[in-house]
Amino acid sequence: MADTSQLPEPSYTYLQSGTYYAGLIVTDKYNRSSSVIKPVSITVTLPSANFCWETNFLEVSFTDESTEGDATITSWSWDFGDGSTSTEQDPAVHAYADAGTY
């Protein structure tokens, strides 16, 4: 096992979905022991990126509508398709130079 614990009721956070094998060894005061290994099936819910927008001629307001998975969303990376980017959750109005599909 990569991670171990001496606690009677440990907690562990799995970062990816999959089947993992958790093991336990118990030892009594006479140094007699018993062990067991059991499969633990984990499903990790990833964040889901989504947004909406409103247009006013060449100006577009983007609003983040992403949903969290098992963890809080901590960063955003917008690409407006015209070479401009933003790392804000809800970027200010973006003005495009020309009409078109971006």
C-alpha distance (Angstrom), angle and dihedral (degrees) to the residues before:
residue distance angle dihedral
M1 . . .
A2 3.77 . .
D3 3.81 96.4 .
T4 3.78 122.6 38.3
S5 3.78 137.2 -179.0
Q6 3.79 137.4 -164.9
L7 3.82 91.7 -156.9
P8 3.82 119.7 112.0
E9 3.84 91.6 -133.6
P10 3.82 108.9 24.0
S11 3.79 125.8 179.6
Y12 3.80 124.6 -143.5
T13 3.81 132.2 -175.8
Y14 3.80 116.7 -141.9
L15 3.81 113.1 -155.3
Q16 3.80 98.6 -163.3
S17 3.78 135.6 43.1
G18 3.78 116.4 -106.2
T19 3.76 145.6 93.5
Y20 3.76 114.5 -67.4
Y21 3.77 128.8 -176.2
A22 3.79 115.7 -129.7
G23 3.76 119.4 -166.2
L24 3.78 134.3 -161.9
I25 3.77 129.8 -166.1
V26 3.80 119.1 -172.8
T27 3.78 124.7 -170.0
D28 3.79 127.8 -168.4
K29 3.79 129.0 -146.6
Y30 3.84 90.2 -89.5
N31 3.82 90.3 57.6
R32 3.81 92.6 -108.9
S33 3.77 113.0 143.0
S34 3.76 143.4 -168.7
S35 3.78 129.6 -168.2
V36 3.78 139.3 -164.4
I37 3.80 134.8 -176.9
K38 3.81 120.0 -160.5
P39 3.80 133.0 179.7
V40 3.79 115.4 -113.0
S41 3.81 115.0 -160.8
I42 3.81 112.5 -150.2
T43 3.80 128.1 -168.8
V44 3.80 114.8 -167.9
T45 3.80 116.7 -162.5
L46 3.80 111.6 -143.8
P47 3.80 124.7 -151.5
S48 3.80 115.8 -94.7
A49 3.82 117.7 -138.0
N50 3.80 116.7 -140.2
F51 3.81 137.9 147.6
C52 3.77 143.7 174.6
W53 3.80 130.7 -148.4
E54 3.77 142.9 -159.8
T55 3.78 122.9 -152.8
N56 3.78 130.6 -147.4
F57 3.81 105.9 178.9
L58 3.83 105.0 -64.9
E59 3.82 93.7 -13.2
V60 3.79 118.3 92.4
S61 3.81 127.8 -170.8
F62 3.80 112.1 -152.4
T63 3.82 122.0 -159.6
D64 3.79 124.5 -167.7
E65 3.82 113.1 -125.8
S66 3.79 96.6 169.8
T67 3.79 120.0 142.6
E68 3.76 125.8 -138.7
G69 3.75 122.7 -119.8
D70 3.78 120.3 -158.3
A71 3.81 91.3 -40.3
T72 3.79 138.3 45.4
I73 3.81 116.9 -90.9
T74 3.80 107.1 -113.7
S75 3.80 104.7 175.6
W76 3.79 141.7 30.5
S77 3.80 127.8 -160.1
W78 3.79 114.8 -167.5
D79 3.81 124.0 -171.0
F80 3.81 112.4 -170.1
G81 3.80 94.1 -165.6
D82 3.80 95.4 -117.6
G83 3.80 98.2 80.8
S84 3.82 93.4 -85.0
T85 3.80 123.1 117.2
S86 3.80 140.0 179.5
T87 3.80 137.2 -166.0
E88 3.81 95.9 -161.3
Q89 3.80 119.2 112.7
D90 3.80 91.7 -127.8
P91 3.79 108.0 16.5
A92 3.78 120.5 -150.1
V93 3.78 119.6 -103.8
H94 3.79 111.0 -54.1
A95 3.81 116.4 -144.9
Y96 3.79 116.7 -151.1
A97 3.81 118.2 -152.1
D98 3.80 94.7 -139.4
A99 3.78 139.2 17.5
G100 3.80 114.4 -100.4
T101 3.76 146.6 97.5
Y102 3.79 113.4 -62.0
